[in-house]
Amino acid sequence: MSSSSHIALVTGGSRGLGRSTVEALARRGVSSILTYNTNADAAAEVVAAVAATGVRSIALRLDTGDTGEFAAFATAVRRVLAEWGADRFDFLVNNAGTSHAGALGQVTEADFDAAYRVHVKGVFFLTQMLLPLIADGGRIVNVSSGLTRIIYPGRIAYSAMKGAVEVMTRYMAKELGPRRIAVNTVAPGAIQTDFSGGAVRDNPEINRHIGEVTALGRPGLPDDFGPMIASLLSEDNRWINAQRIEVSGGQAI
């Protein structure tokens, strides 16, 4: 199968790391179904940028924290695949996420549950719902966080959710092995996006601190991330499975 016939599904593909991933895949000839939650205009910009490369993409709305939407979303994915002359897609990138900050003594149960719905329950049950649509020999990437290794007080709930994703990834890899589906975790370090209110990008003190504690001397950029995902999904990396790969420039080593 040539790369031009591959199809990816990228959640949270309208901005930041997700957008970088969709665009990097397009440069390799991979079509994408990308999801957005609230910003339809940003999603349309990504679709237009991909179209300019001659590659197909489409944006579908999805709240990955609401499992009640998943069945209808799977139906919509089937419809897109049929329109594209396919019945399966090849790559699932579980990227969509929300930021959360709060120390142990401050996190409310409602905050905890909201983070859990998006980062753990959503990843688990969306993957489960989409399994029949993923091609045998396909690949899944679950996006985690450098914060499962690098401890910054005030990120306990978010990081715990990402820790669950990393364990889930290894179990998925084992269970999906008979279908030759490789499953890996990619954990970004601090990256200059609008995540967490754009703190790494827009706060000079945080930006400087991250640069000082990173071996390569700066915070990450979205385009440090997306091309890595596209590379991981290529045939060159077909034998990488059940791994946590940190993309942080050597932060806090």
C-alpha positions as CSV (number, residue, x, y, z in Angstrom):
1,M,0.0,0.0,0.0
2,S,1.4,3.4,-1.0
3,S,1.5,6.3,1.5
4,S,-0.9,8.1,-0.8
5,S,-3.6,5.6,-0.1
6,H,-3.2,5.8,3.7
7,I,-5.9,7.5,5.9
8,A,-5.4,8.9,9.4
9,L,-7.9,9.9,12.0
10,V,-6.5,12.7,14.2
11,T,-8.5,13.9,17.2
12,G,-8.0,17.6,18.1
13,G,-6.6,18.2,14.7
14,S,-7.6,21.9,14.3
15,R,-4.8,23.5,16.2
16,G,-1.4,23.0,17.9
17,L,0.1,19.5,17.9
18,G,-2.9,18.0,16.1
19,R,-2.7,20.5,13.3
20,S,1.0,20.0,12.9
21,T,0.4,16.2,12.7
22,V,-2.3,16.5,10.0
23,E,-0.1,18.8,7.9
24,A,3.0,16.6,8.3
25,L,1.0,13.6,7.3
26,A,-0.3,15.5,4.3
27,R,3.2,16.2,3.2
28,R,3.7,12.4,3.1
29,G,0.5,12.0,1.0
30,V,-1.6,10.7,3.9
31,S,-5.3,11.8,4.0
32,S,-6.8,12.8,7.3
33,I,-10.1,12.8,9.1
34,L,-9.5,15.4,11.8
35,T,-11.8,16.3,14.7
36,Y,-12.4,19.6,16.4
37,N,-14.7,20.4,19.3
38,T,-15.7,24.1,19.2
39,N,-13.5,25.9,16.6
40,A,-14.9,25.1,13.2
41,D,-13.1,28.0,11.6
42,A,-9.7,26.7,12.7
43,A,-10.6,23.2,11.5
44,A,-11.6,24.7,8.1
45,E,-8.2,26.4,7.9
46,V,-6.4,23.1,8.4
47,V,-8.6,21.4,5.7
48,A,-7.8,24.3,3.3
49,A,-4.0,24.0,4.0
50,V,-4.1,20.3,3.4
51,A,-6.1,20.8,0.2
52,A,-3.4,23.1,-1.1
53,T,-1.0,20.1,-1.0
54,G,-3.4,18.0,-3.2
55,V,-4.3,15.7,-0.3
56,R,-7.7,14.9,1.0
57,S,-8.9,15.9,4.5
58,I,-12.2,16.5,6.3
59,A,-13.1,18.0,9.7
60,L,-15.7,16.4,11.9
61,R,-17.0,17.8,15.2
62,L,-16.4,15.6,18.2
63,D,-16.3,16.1,22.0
64,T,-13.9,13.4,23.0
65,G,-15.1,13.8,26.6
66,D,-18.7,12.7,25.7
67,T,-18.9,9.0,24.9
68,G,-22.5,9.5,24.0
69,E,-21.3,11.1,20.7
70,F,-19.0,8.2,19.7
71,A,-21.5,6.0,17.9
72,A,-22.8,8.8,15.6
73,F,-19.2,9.8,15.0
74,A,-18.2,6.3,13.9
75,T,-21.1,6.4,11.5
76,A,-19.9,9.7,10.1
77,V,-16.4,8.2,9.7
78,R,-17.8,5.2,7.8
79,R,-19.6,7.7,5.5
80,V,-16.4,9.6,4.8
81,L,-14.5,6.4,4.2
82,A,-17.1,5.2,1.7
83,E,-16.9,8.6,-0.1
84,W,-13.2,8.1,-0.3
85,G,-13.5,4.6,-1.7
86,A,-12.3,2.9,1.5
87,D,-13.8,0.8,4.3
88,R,-11.0,1.2,6.8
89,F,-8.5,3.9,8.0
90,D,-4.9,3.1,8.8
91,F,-3.8,5.4,11.6
92,L,-5.5,6.6,14.8
93,V,-3.9,9.5,16.7
94,N,-5.6,10.1,20.0
95,N,-4.4,13.7,20.5
96,A,-7.4,15.8,21.7
97,G,-6.9,17.0,25.2
98,T,-7.6,19.7,27.7
99,S,-5.3,21.4,30.1
100,H,-5.8,21.3,33.9
101,A,-3.8,22.8,36.7
102,G,-4.3,22.4,40.4
103,A,-2.4,21.1,43.4
104,L,-3.5,18.0,45.3
105,G,-5.3,20.1,47.9
106,Q,-7.1,22.2,45.3
107,V,-8.4,19.8,42.6
108,T,-12.2,19.4,42.8
109,E,-14.0,16.2,42.0
110,A,-15.7,17.9,39.1
111,D,-12.3,19.0,37.7
112,F,-10.9,15.5,38.1
113,D,-13.9,13.9,36.5
114,A,-13.7,16.3,33.5
115,A,-10.1,15.5,32.9
116,Y,-10.8,11.8,33.3
117,R,-13.6,11.9,30.7
118,V,-11.3,13.4,28.0
119,H,-7.9,11.9,28.7
120,V,-8.8,8.4,29.9
121,K,-12.4,7.4,29.3
122,G,-12.5,9.2,26.0
123,V,-9.3,7.6,24.7
124,F,-10.4,4.2,25.8
125,F,-13.9,4.1,24.5
126,L,-13.3,6.1,21.3
127,T,-10.5,3.6,20.4
128,Q,-12.9,0.8,21.2
129,M,-15.6,2.2,19.0
130,L,-13.3,2.7,16.1
131,L,-11.5,-0.7,16.3
132,P,-13.7,-2.2,13.6
133,L,-12.7,0.7,11.2
134,I,-9.0,0.4,11.8
135,A,-7.2,-1.6,9.2
136,D,-5.3,-4.7,10.2
137,G,-1.6,-3.7,10.2
138,G,-2.5,-0.2,11.1
139,R,-1.2,1.9,13.9
140,I,-2.4,3.9,17.0
141,V,-0.6,6.7,18.7
142,N,-1.8,7.9,22.1
143,V,-0.5,11.4,23.0
144,S,0.7,11.6,26.6
145,S,2.8,14.2,28.3
146,G,6.4,14.8,29.4
147,L,4.7,15.5,32.8
148,T,4.4,11.7,33.5
149,R,8.2,11.9,34.0
150,I,8.9,15.5,34.7
151,I,7.2,16.6,37.9
152,Y,5.8,20.1,38.1
153,P,3.6,20.6,41.2
154,G,0.1,21.6,40.3
155,R,-0.2,19.1,37.4
156,I,-1.1,16.1,39.5
157,A,-4.6,15.2,38.1
158,Y,-3.6,15.9,34.4
159,S,-0.4,13.9,34.7
160,A,-2.1,11.0,36.4
161,M,-4.6,10.7,33.5
162,K,-1.7,10.7,31.1
163,G,0.0,8.0,33.2
164,A,-3.1,5.9,32.7
165,V,-2.9,6.5,28.9
166,E,0.7,5.1,28.9
167,V,-0.3,1.9,30.7
168,M,-3.4,1.6,28.4
169,T,-1.1,1.9,25.4
170,R,0.9,-1.2,26.4
171,Y,-2.2,-3.2,27.0
172,M,-3.6,-2.1,23.6
173,A,-0.3,-3.1,21.9
174,K,-0.6,-6.6,23.4
175,E,-4.3,-7.1,22.7
176,L,-4.1,-5.8,19.2
177,G,-0.9,-7.7,18.3
178,P,-2.9,-10.5,16.5
179,R,-4.2,-7.8,14.1
180,R,-0.7,-6.5,13.6
181,I,-1.7,-3.1,15.0
182,A,1.2,-1.3,16.7
183,V,0.3,1.1,19.5
184,N,2.7,3.6,21.0
185,T,2.7,6.6,23.3
186,V,4.3,9.9,22.3
187,A,4.9,12.3,25.2
188,P,5.6,16.0,24.2
189,G,7.6,18.2,26.5
190,A,6.7,21.9,26.9
191,I,5.7,23.2,23.5
192,Q,4.8,26.7,22.4
193,T,1.1,26.4,21.6
194,D,-2.1,27.9,23.0
195,F,-2.4,24.9,25.4
196,S,-2.6,25.9,29.1
197,G,-3.6,29.4,27.9
198,G,-0.4,29.7,25.8
199,A,1.8,29.8,28.9
200,V,4.9,28.3,27.4
201,R,4.6,30.5,24.3
202,D,3.5,33.8,25.8
203,N,4.9,33.9,29.3
204,P,8.6,35.1,29.0
205,E,9.5,33.7,32.4
206,I,8.1,30.2,31.7
207,N,9.6,30.3,28.2
208,R,13.0,31.1,29.5
209,H,12.8,28.5,32.3
210,I,11.9,25.8,29.9
211,G,14.8,26.8,27.6
212,E,17.2,26.6,30.6
213,V,16.2,23.1,31.6
214,T,16.1,21.7,28.1
215,A,19.3,20.2,26.6
216,L,18.6,21.7,23.2
217,G,18.1,25.1,24.8
218,R,14.5,26.1,23.9
219,P,10.9,25.1,24.3
220,G,9.4,23.0,21.6
221,L,7.4,24.2,18.6
222,P,4.4,22.4,17.1
223,D,6.5,21.4,14.1
224,D,8.9,19.6,16.3
225,F,6.1,17.2,17.0
226,G,3.9,16.6,14.0
227,P,6.6,15.4,11.7
228,M,7.8,13.0,14.4
229,I,4.3,11.5,14.5
230,A,4.2,11.2,10.8
231,S,7.5,9.5,10.8
232,L,6.4,7.1,13.5
233,L,3.4,6.1,11.5
234,S,5.6,5.4,8.4
235,E,6.8,1.9,7.3
236,D,10.3,2.9,8.5
237,N,9.1,2.5,12.1
238,R,6.8,-0.5,11.7
239,W,8.7,-2.5,14.3
240,I,8.3,0.1,17.1
241,N,5.5,-1.1,19.4
242,A,4.4,-0.5,23.0
243,Q,6.9,2.3,23.6
244,R,6.7,5.7,25.3
245,I,8.6,8.1,23.1
246,E,9.3,11.5,24.6
247,V,9.6,14.5,22.3
248,S,11.0,17.2,24.6
249,G,14.4,18.2,23.3
250,G,15.9,16.7,26.4
251,Q,13.9,18.5,29.0
252,A,14.9,18.0,32.6
253,I,17.5,15.3,32.0
